[in-house]
């Protein structure tokens, strides 16, 4: 059986994986504007970013709604948690277009077809915003863990 400490640790390790992935993806997307060789390392970064997202989603749901932590009542009434969830949701919404496009790129690459990377600069900008939001989340999580709330939600 998983313990709360193990879930918390995996949730935190996902931050290291996610930050590495999103930074690699961001840098390689910027490079991809002029260098097609940046596609492969960009996709590696995207894979790391995806693994982190899956880990955050699974461990976060288990922690918030499972029997491992304080319970869903605590989390759903905590304004810092709601802000953290909102930031994660914003990242997810921003990620939809790049995610679909990168899956298409992977499929085209596997078939040996040409890949149109003309939107790499746009995806680099989106990824940069995702990076900034990702960096913000641990600050909000730290406030949540210390019981610091936000009254502007109520």
Helices and strands as residue ranges (DSSP letters): H 4-32, H 38-65, H 72-76, H 79-110, H 120-145, G 151-153
